[in-house]
Amino acid sequence: MKKVLVPYHTALFVLLVSALASCLFLIVYILFAESLFIRIEKSEAFKSITRIENIIRYKIRSIESTTKDYAQWDDTWAYLQGENPDFCQINFTSQSLGNLDIDFMALYGKEGRLVYAFHRLEKTIPWPASAIEWGSPFFASSPILSGLYLFENLPTILSSQVVTRNNGVGPPIGRFIFGKELDRGALQDWEELAGLPIELQPVINGNPLPPKEPQWEISDKQIRVSKGIPDCNGEIRFLCAIVIPRQHSTAGGRFIHLIGLLFLFVTVLIVAVFFSSHRLFRTLRILNQSLEQEVQNRTIELQLYRDIIQNMAEGVLIMDSKDLIQETNAAFTRILGYEKKELLGRRIDDILLHTFWQQIKNLDHWEGEIRCIHKDGTDRPIWFSMETLKDIRVGFFLDITQLKRIEERLNQLAYYDSLTGLPNRVLFQDRLKSAIARAQRRKSRIALLYMDLDHFKNVNDGYGHQVGDALLVQVAKRLTNLLRKEDTVSRLGGDEFTIILESIERTKDASAVAQKILDSFKDPFKIDSLELFIGTSVGIALYPFDGQTMEELIQYADAAMYEAKTLGRGQYRLVSGKSGVSSKKRIEVETLLRSALKEGHFELAYQPQIDAKSLDNKKSFKVVGVECLLRMYQGNRLSPPSEFLEVAEEAGLIVPIGQWVLERACKDAAQWVGEGLPVRVCVNISPRQFEKGQIVEQTIQALEQSHLDPRFLILELTESLFIRNTAQAADIVKQLKTLGIGFAIDDFGTGYSSLLYVKALPIDSLKIDKSFIDDLSSGNHDKTMALAIISMARSFGLVSIAEGVETEIQCQLLCSWGCDILQGYYLYKPMSYGEFYSLLTGTNINP
């Protein structure tokens, strides 16, 4: 067979053209790859700088919210008013500021002068003496100002808020400032969250201000993106920058360099052969061997390229023109959980959503977030970019599951209370607006319950904020367990909670839920070894009857809640058009009161009332009555009512305690009368017993159980009872009077003494308050008041009783003015049942 040889020059020309075409292809490929790598890396850098901006905004909002809580705290208001001088030292310590992730605070008075400042590291800082000296006129006029600020040559997040009362009303009396220094330590925390190094520098005076849009600095190894950040006045005064390594370009560049070396080698070889043509035939066999070696080398280089793709962190997928998968790398199979053999030959829309792929399949380029189907059937968030090269499509997949988790965490911090996990004020308002919109469409009702814990401040002051926080967490759990899944329980801040009830049919449905909540609070909250009782007051507003907007419902529910507090706490109210004892002590006393009621640790003391006419006989006094005085056992001693009655009133325990006193007094008096010792027993009645409308039933029950003649029972009432609800009080007094019971006005003359109720009501006696008796020998005003009350009682046919008689001069003056009955330590001190019984049975009763 004859061999056909290709002409010498033709073969050389073909080789030279091939080499030049290969170089041109390599140049085009290098330019395209470099552009693709830059776009991917710039996109990642832009998202990263955006994340940093979001972190800064979130931190500003967080500090602004904390500043608002402290600026609208009644304790802050009271401190600037000159009360609670230890407020700042107690609440602003290194530990408390560290817990809030805040570095310093400053408090300015009404005139803008510095009142108190503290840095958690206790650094000495030249604090501005006036709020104006912070360098911004808005500190004097704006109610709240938050943002970045250059303080002590250090970028600082600053939030300033005018000080008002808790409800936000009333004129501001000062300004509260919180600050967070963005030093290297703070930026390192953000770098851990973002996964990148961060630079935050102030703009030095005289230097041009940085632009608002991102500025790029691209080098071979990294991309630096910087962006101007506004300060608290909205002016670009800070420069934020991040640097990300050019990983894509580095890996791709290595591959491109390897391919370039290969093509360069081939080109040089061909050129060398071209200029050595006279030796071509002699070296053709050698050249053929060299070409075979180069093919082998190229195969090795292509295998290296394949290895690079296989080891990339991003998933890579190659498809043909029929959308069939031709190649994948290890990262892609790891992201979606498939084996490589399970993917080859399958259609791309088996792992991407079919409808989504139909929208982008005809595009040459696309980039964005998608959802891919994992092998286990779940979908995963993926950042997907696609490029088309002739009939081949190359897709790059980046798993952003961790980034999504970070976003969810930021969302949790923005919309949920960090302590209880309940929706915060922002999410509550959004859900309330949505509930109102749904109710409008459905023509249905919703109810808003506004709750505030009774005396929660006592828990914080008495046991510390750690116990207070634990109590709030337990309250949140108890409320959540009580309600339906579709109901929204939120914590607005402090001890304020709200509940949104949707699709209620009747008003009493909301009332039933409120009562259910009140009943649940009767059980104690157990925190470590503590057992705390705390009540709550609830205000209820109904849509659309009480309001048709979010603001109206919140306003009216809040007002109803305060009405419930005013009327005694521990109750709910629908919308209807003292200090001196430590908080810890109040809680302890309340616990003792409940235990005393349950275990019978109360006792009555009796103070005799003496007929003033019998005082002429110095050897014996005539006992005509006795006043019951409540005592409570505390360990080995009996506590007087001054130590626990106020707490009993506030805790709602005065009604059952009053019932016990009434029953015990009637029982003892019945025994005296049964033994021929007719003494009238006087029992003090709390206004709360009248307000609850239970005094009539309690009195009848006590008389029936003891079989006491009603004539020997006198109920002592205060003037304030008639002022609160004169008609109701008068009606109850008249009902009891029909039984034969006597009535005395206690502490007469200290309140709104009116001749109208003295004349109109069936009262038997007036008791002159001890405050008028104390200074009878020296005070002209007290003499006049005591004499006037005695004269008034005589004019209306009433008995006058002077209590608190402690000296002989007082006793003589009252007798000379015609006072009927005297009571006090000068005559007899309060005594036990046995001592009083011995006094009654003595033939000659000596003082």
Protein Blocks (a to p, Z undefined) as FASTA:
>chain_A
ZZddddfklmmmmmmmmmmmmmmmmmmmmmmmmmmmmmmmmmmmmmmmmmmmmmmmmmmm
mmmmmmmmmmmgfklmmmmnopakllmmmmmcfklmmmnopabdcdddfkopafbdcdfk
lpacdddfbfklnopaklmmmmbdcddddehhiacdddddddddfkopajdfbdcddddd
dbfklmmmmmmmnopacddddddehiacddfbdcddddfkbccdddddddfkopafbdcd
dddddfklmmmmmmmmmmmmmmmmmmmmmmmmmmmmmmmmmmmmmmmmmmmmmmmmmmmm
mmmmmmmmmmpmbdcddddfkopafbdcfklmmmnopafklmgopafklmmcfklmmmmm
mpcbdcdddddddfkopacddddddddehjaccdddddfklmmmmmmmmmmmmmpcfklo
pacfklmmmmmmmmmmmmmmnopacdddddddehklmmmmmnojklmmmmmmmmmmmmmm
mpcfkbccddfbhjbccdddehifbfklmmmmmmmmmmmmmpccdehjbccddddddddd
ddfklocbfklmmmmmmmmmmmmmmnngjiacddehighiafklmmmmmmmmmmmmmnop
accdddddddfklmmpmmbccdfbdcddddddehjaccdfklmmmmmmmnopmmmmmmmm
mmmmmmmmmmmmmnopacdddddddfklmmnopmmmmmmmmmmmnopafklpccdddfkl
mmmmmmlmmmmmmmmmmnopacddehihjlccdfklmmmpccfbdcddfklmmmmmmmmk
lmmmmmmmmmmmmmnopacddehiabfklmmmmmmnopabdcdjkloccddfklmmmmmm
pmbdcZZ
